[in-house]
Amino acid sequence: MILVTGAAGKTGRAIIRALAARGAEVRAFVHREAQSATVTAEGARSVSVGSLDDIEALTRAAAGAAAIYHLAPNVSPHEFAYGTAAIAAAKAACVPRFVFHSVLHPQIEAMPHHWQKGRVEEALFASNLAATILQPTAYMQNLLASRRSIVDDGVWRVPYRVEARLSLVDIEDVAEAASRVLLEPGHAGATYELVGTLPLSQVEVADILSHALGRPVRAEAQPIGDWEKGATALDDHARDTLIRMFRYYDRHGLAGNPHALERLLGRPPVTLAGFARRAAAAFRHTQA
Ligand SMILES: NC(=O)c1ccc[n+]([C@@H]2O[C@H](COP(=O)([O-])OP(=O)(O)OC[C@H]3O[C@@H](n4cnc5c(N)ncnc54)[C@H](OP(=O)(O)O)[C@@H]3O)[C@@H](O)[C@H]2O)c1
């Protein structure tokens, strides 16, 4: 049995699907009882409900697990506490393997959600657990949040320079790589950067979207203040963290290399063009 934390979010659901597709038994650790149906529908065979800062609840959930796949909620101020709680639970329940869902370039202090993951990695090294660290870059699926402006206005709008270059990855490739690392031998002690594309400028991203949709899409830089006005659903920490991330992207982008992921998958990762072709159906559905 593999315990997946943060299981009801978009990453957790993809990881459960990938593991279940390979016949693995998954126990999902979810925050709220209401999330049980979601993770069961993705293929989890059992569910534990609790908070990621509750070491006892995590330890009970981890009893009998062959591995823990730990991921923290996105832009949480508690990532370090959650990570160290999951490590403590793995040790208390004598779980032999631990896989941590980190991020590309966790060394970057200017981005708190990267830096906190780096501190969890450090705690993992000190834990003496048989650990594997996965460092995915930004997901291609993040583009889907902008489908309204892409489809309605023909604009790929980003709160940083359109010349900024980012490497992207398909979350389904991340999940497939995670399932291989969990189910195949030989990955303890490894850290893998999970990157699907060489760095793309936002102009290139818009061109690829345009080609897949069969209609013009142009890249446009949005002032961060305008983005902030629209970010009313976010709490202060999430808003501040994302603004820091946009400022970093503006200056440096986020550049990685797909070779490690290609090697793990045994095939080339999904390209942005491939993802965009697949997503075009969902975009057109939005148009209807
Ligand atoms: N998005 C990207 O491009 C990207 C790229 C690389 C890495 N990552 C990393 O991937 C990770 C997962 O991101 P995601 O967007 O899939 O996560 P997410 O949607 O934020 O989901 C995480 C899950 O954790 C649950 N949760 C929140 N607080 C909890 C608590 N105290 N105890 C137990 N569960 C709790 C949430 O439930 P509730 O609904 O109840 O809050 C949610 O179901 C993040 O660490 C992110 O930084 C993301």
The ligand as an ORCA input file, in Angstrom:
! r2SCAN-3c Opt
* xyz 0 1
  N       1.137     23.941     -9.920
  C       2.363     23.732    -10.374
  O       2.706     24.131    -11.488
  C       3.368     22.990     -9.515
  C       4.614     22.683    -10.038
  C       5.534     22.009     -9.255
  C       5.206     21.668     -7.940
  N       3.968     21.994     -7.466
  C       3.664     21.612     -6.056
  O       2.765     20.534     -6.071
  C       2.129     20.493     -4.784
  C       0.674     20.151     -4.957
  O       0.011     21.208     -5.619
  P      -1.555     21.086     -5.931
  O      -1.917     22.335     -6.654
  O      -1.870     19.771     -6.510
  O      -2.119     21.116     -4.447
  P      -3.538     21.602     -3.981
  O      -4.528     21.585     -5.097
  O      -3.303     22.843     -3.197
  O      -4.004     20.362     -3.121
  C      -3.466     19.924     -1.951
  C      -4.512     19.192     -1.114
  O      -4.044     19.352      0.216
  C      -5.168     19.543      1.043
  N      -4.797     20.221      2.296
  C      -4.691     21.553      2.533
  N      -4.350     21.758      3.818
  C      -4.268     20.532      4.388
  C      -3.983     20.080      5.695
  N      -3.698     20.937      6.692
  N      -4.017     18.756      5.945
  C      -4.313     17.864      4.958
  N      -4.560     18.228      3.695
  C      -4.554     19.555      3.418
  C      -6.129     20.353      0.227
  O      -7.432     20.169      0.760
  P      -8.397     21.450      1.051
  O      -9.165     21.635     -0.208
  O      -9.226     21.000      2.184
  O      -7.526     22.606      1.402
  C      -5.946     19.749     -1.172
  O      -6.840     18.691     -1.381
  C       2.391     21.833     -4.132
  O       3.348     21.678     -3.100
  C       2.946     22.680     -5.264
  O       3.813     23.695     -4.834
  C       3.048     22.612     -8.215
*
